[in-house]
Amino acid sequence: MPYFDAASSLPLHPVARQALLASLDEGWADPTRLHREGRRARLLLDAAREAAAEAVGCRPDELSFTSSGTRALHTGIAGALAGRRRAGRRLVVSAVEHSAVLHAAGAHEAGGGTVVTVPVDRTGRVAPADFGAALRGDGGDDGTALACLQAANHEVGTEQPVAEAAELCAAAGVPLLVDAAQSLPWGPVAGGWSLLAASAHKWGGPGGVGLLAVRKGTRFAPPPPLDERESGRAPGFAGLPEIVAAAASLRAVRAAAEAEGARLRALVDRIRARVPELVPDAEVVGDPVRRLPHVVTFSCLYVDGEALLHALDRAGFSVSSGSSCTSDTLAPSHVLRAMGVLSEGNVRVSLPPGTTAEDVESFLAVLPDAVRQVRDRLGAPAVPPRTGPGPRDGGGAEDSGGPKGTGAPSLTVDSLGRRCPIPVIELAKVIDRVPVGGTVVLLADDEAARLDIPAWCAMRGHEYLGADGHEYRVRRLA
């Protein structure tokens, strides 16, 4: 079964497995002790730190190992904010940061700090000018203590202008923390960043190992609990065999990154080009050029994301989704929401090293039928809506007066209590039952409707008139 969820986690790399097994026998002692076993463990830890620091592009004494990438992000943000509390309490983040960054930002805000969120365009990319404006703030007394910008997005693969952001931060005297979890296997992060976080399971290292780099000169006050290990940034006894395996596998994947990245980029280009041809009403999202080599994300109209993932799983393909229907909160992905793109039927394909062209062609062969099955099950329209008026849908309530001031007939459809993508499906079924210029009023309380109704209008050529609470108005244009 092809595994196409490399952006979530990878199986243990063969080099990681070998290093892990070897260090289980040699690296079990406390590396802070002076006896023979402790010195042997210390040598392994120092060698792992040097290898990881070389891959990151920092000094070994600037790098600490943590219990996870999430812990690295939380520690990095808390430590930088505490170290620069006299500079101000403003934290700048992009709207598409990893949820760990946004959770840390929420905690900072709950504690009285200020959080400034920088918007992104439809590709998921931050504009450097917007980032610079956020650093300067509104001219108030509260200065910026820290800025956070991911190297590449976890959901859509879009690369961020980290080098430009780092220059802006340096000019403003603000440290920049970079989440490099997705990008580090492919190369070092460019630019003068101040802090960097990553996670070993993203490149085939064992779970439970994160990296936190803090450049010399960056004011940093490690949050509690504190002890003498890892510069006070990761308390507790180190999982030395796992750390050794993480560093060894990072070095191994980086050695093959250039060639493998070029090969996977070509396969992703194939998926990006073929999905819109094979699947009607599908939208490929994310930057087509400035992106990770192995990630492609697309969304399909009239499709339940969770149902599509199950259909693809039954067909033998393991993928992931950022759509609302795979979330415990039934809320759309914050990344897709910030981009303003369709969240229905969202699929992220992230190819692991070794993926073949035959694997990709097999996926493209089963995808159309998987989408068709889900659409049929949901009763979605099989063809674009007719252009002429027809009989009123039995589920709606017609208002012959139309929207105020237009004189055009309107139709009201009640989808309250219905989850994505049912409200958009019901809208699609009735749009041709008002004349051109007429309006459909859709009642929907699913949070995803705020994304999917405007996206549907843009894809189908109708005018989105806006929302008032749970009431959405759409004007038929053709």
N, C-alpha and C positions, 0 to 999 in steps of 0.2 A: 504494500500500500504506500504510494508516494506521500511523504510528509511535507506539506507546503506551509508550515507554520514556524519557520526558522526565526522570525522576529520575536516570537514568544520565548522559545527555548530550543536548544539543540541537544541531541544525545551526546553523551560523553565522547570527546575526541579520542582517537586511539592513543595519541601522545599523552593526553591527560590521564587515561586509564593506566598506562605504563608508569607514569610518574607517581600516580596515587598509590599504586601497589608497592612500588619501591620505597616510597617515603613512609608507608605504614610501619615498616620495620625499622627505619632509621630516624624518623621524625616524631617519635611519640613523647619525648621528654620536654621539659619546660626550657625554652630557649633563653630564659633569663638566668638560669643557673650556671655555675662555673664548673661543675663536674664534667666528666668526659661525655656523658650522654647529652647534657645540656649544651655543651659546645658543639657537638655534632648537629643537634637540632638548630642551633643558631646559624651555623654555616648554611644549612638548607634554607632557612628563612632569609638570610642576607642574599643568597643567590637568586631566590625567587623575587625578592624586592628589586634587585638590579635588573633582572629580565623584564619585569613589568614596567619599571621606570623607563627603560629604554624604549619600550613600545609606546608608552604614553608621551614621552618626550619631556621628562622632568628628571630632577636629581633623585637618587634613591632615598635620601633623607627627607624628601618632600612627599613621599608616597606612604600611605597607610593602608592596611588591609582591614576591611570591615566585614560584618556578618552578612551583608547583602548590598546590592546597588541602592535599594530604597533607604537602608540605614546610612549609606554614604551620602545620599542627597540630603536627608534630614539633618545629619551631623554637619555637613558642609554649610547648609543654610543657617542653622542655629548658631554655629560657631562664628561664621562671618558676621552675622547680625549682632551677636554679643560683642565681638571684638571691635565693631565700629559703631557702638551705640551712641558715642559722642558725636559722630558725623551726622546722624539722623536716623529716622525709623522708617524710611521709605524703602520698599522692596519692589523692584521692577521684574515682571515675568511676562513671557509671551502667553497668548491665549491658548496655545497648543502644547504647553509643557506636559510632561508626564504627570499623572495624578499624584505621585509622591511629592512633586514640587508644589502642586496646587494645594495639597493638604497642608504642607508646611507653611505656605503663604496664608492659608486660612487660620492656622494657629497663631501666626504672627499678627494677623489683623484682629483676632479675638483678644490678643494681649495688648491692644492699643496701638499697634503699628499701622502703617499705611501700605496698601498694595496697589500698584499701578499695573494694569494689564494691557499689553501692547497687542493690537489686533493684527490679523494676518489677511492676505488676499485669498482668492479662491483656490490657489495652489497650496495654501498652507504656509506661505513664506512671509516673514516679517520684513517690512521696509526699514532699512537702516535709519532713514529720516524720522520715522515714527519712534524707533527705539531711542534715538538721541533725544527727541522731545520728551519722552518719558523719563529719561535720566535727569533732565533739567527740571522736571516738575512744573508746577504752576507758579513758581516764584515765591512760594511760602517759606516759612522758617524750617520746615521739616526737610532735611537733606536726604539724599539717596545713600543708603548704607550698602546695598548689594543689588546686582542685576543677575538674572538667570536666563540663559538661552540654550536650548538643546542644540546639539550638532546636527541631528537629523531626526525627523519625526517618527515615532514608534508606529503610528497607524498608517500613514500614507507615504512615508519614505522621503518627504521633501527635506532637502538640506537647507540649513539656515545660514545667513551671512555672518558667521561667527567672527571672521577676521575683521570685518568692518565694524561689528559691534564692539569687539575688543579695543579697536582704536578709539571709538567714541567713549568707551568706559575709561580708557587711560587718560584721555583729554579731560574727562570730568572728575578724575581721581576716584573712580568707583570700581571695586573688584567685580570681575565677571565669573560666575560659576557656570560651567558647561556640563550638561548631561550628555555623555558620550557613549551611553550604553549600546546604542545601535551602530554607531559609526566606528568605534575603536577597532573592531576586527579588520576594518578595511584600510586603516591608516591613522596616523596621528592627527589631532585636531590642530588646524592652523590658527595662527594669531596669538596675541599676548593674553591669554586667559589667566585667571588667578587661581581658580579652583576647578577641579574636574572630578566627575564621578562616573563609575562604570560597574558592570555586573558580569561575572564570569560565565554564567549559564547562557549568555547571549552568544558566546563564541565557542561553546562546547566544553567549557570548564565545568566543574561541579557546582551545584547550587550551594548557597550559603557562603559565597565569597564575593565581596565587593571591593572596589578600589576608590580611595579618596586621595587626591593630590592637592596639596596646598602650597603654592609657590612661596618661597622665601620673601619676606617683606609684606606679606598679606596679614593684616591684623586679624587674629583668630583666637577665640576663647572657647575651648572645647566644652560642650555642654555636659552636665553630669549624666550618669555616674562616671567618675574619673579613677584611673589608676595609672601605673607607670608604663603600661604596654602601648605600643603603636602611637607614641607621642601623646598619649592621653586621649586619643580620638576613638579608640575601639577597645573598651575595657573587657577583661576576661581572658581566659586561656585561648590562644590562637589555635584554629584548626589547621595545623601545619601541613599535614598531607594534602588537604584540599587546596591550600594556598599554593603549594608546590605544583600541583596539577593544573591550577588555574594559570599560573605564570608560564608553565611549559606549553600549554595548549595555545595561549595567546601568541607566543613566539612562533609556534608552528603555523597557525592560520595566517599570521601576518606574512610569513615567508611565501605563501601561495596566494596572497590577496590580489595582487595585480592581475595575474593570469585568470584566476577564478572569477574576479569581479568583472572582467571584460566578457567572459563567456556567459555569465549569468545576466549581465546587462542586455546582451543580444536576445536571450530567451525572454526576458521581461518585455523588451521592445516588441517581440512577437505577440505576447499576450495583450499588451496595450493596443496593438493594431487590430487584432482579431476579435476581441470581445465585442466592440460595438458593431462589427460586421455580423457576428453570429447571434447576438442577443439583442432583439429590438428593445428600444428604450432603456439602454444601459449607458451609464456615465462613468468613464474612467477619471479618477480624481488624483490630485497631487501633481507636482511639477514634473513634466515629461522629460526634462533634461537634468536639472539640478536635484538629483535624487540618489538614494542608495541604489546599488546595482541589482539588488535581489528582491525588491519589494514593489508590488503593484496592487492598487486598491481600486475597486469599482463598485458601483451601486446599481441596482436594477429596480425599475418601477414595478409596482404591484406585487412585490415579493416580501415575504416575511424572512428576515435575515436568519433567524434560528432554524426555520424550516429548510431554508436553502443549504445551510451548513450540514444539517442532518442528511439531506438528499445527496450532497456531494460525498459525505462520509460513507453512505451506503454504496456509492459508486466507487469508493476506494481512495478518496482524496481528503486529506486532513488540512483544512484551512481555518482561518479565524475571521471574526467580524467585529466591527465597531458599531453595528446598528443597535437601535434601541431595544430590539426584542431579545438580545442576548444579555441584557443588563438586568441585575437584580432590581434596579430601581425603575425599569422600563423607561429610562430617559435616554435620549440620543447621545451618542459620543460627543464629548465636549470639543474634540478636534473637528469633527464634521460640522458641528454647530458653529464653531468659530469661522470655518471656511465658507459657510453658507451653501453647502452642497447637499445633494440628496442623501438621506440616511437610510432609506428603504433598501432592503436586500443587499446590505453592504458586505463585501467579501474582501479580505486581505489575503493575498497570495504572497508568501515570502519563501523563496527557494533556498534550500540548504545547499552547501557545497556538494558537488557530485550530481546534481540534477541534470538529466539528459534532455535532449530535444524530444526524444520519444515520450518522456514523462509529460512534457508540456503539451505535445500534440494529443496525448491521451486525455489530458484535462480539458483541452479545448473541444474535444469530441463529445465529452459527456456533459459539459456545462449547459448547452442550449436545452437539452432534454430535462435536466434538473430544474432549470428555471421554469420551463413550460409546465412541469408537473406541479410546482408550487403555485404558479398562477392559476392553473386549472382548479386546484383544490380550493383556492380563495375566491373563485368566481371572477377573476379579473377579465377585463375586456381583451379579446384576442386580437383585435385590429384597432387602428386609430378610430376615434369616434367619428360618426357621420357629420357632415357639414349642415344638413338640413334639420329643421325642428321635427320632433316626433311626439308621441304620446307621453304624458307626464309619468314619471316613475311613481309607483304606488307608495313608496316610502317617504315621499316628499310632500310638502304643503305649498301649493302654488300661490303666489301673490301677484295678481294681474296688474297691480299698480306699479310694480318694479321698484328699483332703487329711486330714492327721492330725487326729483329733478330730472330724471332721464326719460321717463315714460316708457322704458323698455320692460318687457315682462321679466319676472325673476322666478326662481325656484328655490325652495328651502329644503335642505336635506339634513336630517338629524342623525349624526354619528356619535353622539355623546355616549361615553362608556365603551366605545370600540377602539381597539388598539391598532397600531400600524400593521399593515398598510391599508386596512379596511376603509378609513375615511377617504383616502385618495382614490381607492378603487370606486367607491360610491360616487365621488365627484366625477371621475372619468365616465361613468355610466350615464350620467344625466346631463353633461355639459351640452350635448347636441340637442337637448329637449327644450332649450330656449333659443330664440333667434339670435343671429349675430348682433352684438350690442347688448344682449340680455345678460342677466347676472344670476349666478348660483350662489346662494348663501349656505355655507356648510357649517354645521354645528359640530365641533370636535373638541374634546378635552384631553386628548393624548398629547403629551409635550412634543412628540416628534412632528406633529402637524405644523408647528411653526417653521420647521425646516422644509418639510416635504411638500406642502402646498405651494409655496413660492417656487420651489424647484420644479414641481410638476408643471406649473404655468410657463416657466421658461422653456422647458423641454417640449411642451405641446403647443406653444404659440398663443397663449391666452394671457390676459392682463390680471395680475394680482392686485387687488384694490386695498388690501390690508386686513387687519384683524382688530376686533374689539372684544377683548376677553376671549371667549370660546367661539366667537362668531367670525368666520372667514368669508370674505367676498371675492368672487372671481368673475370677471367679465369675459364672455365669449367673443373672440376676435375673428374667428374663421369657422 
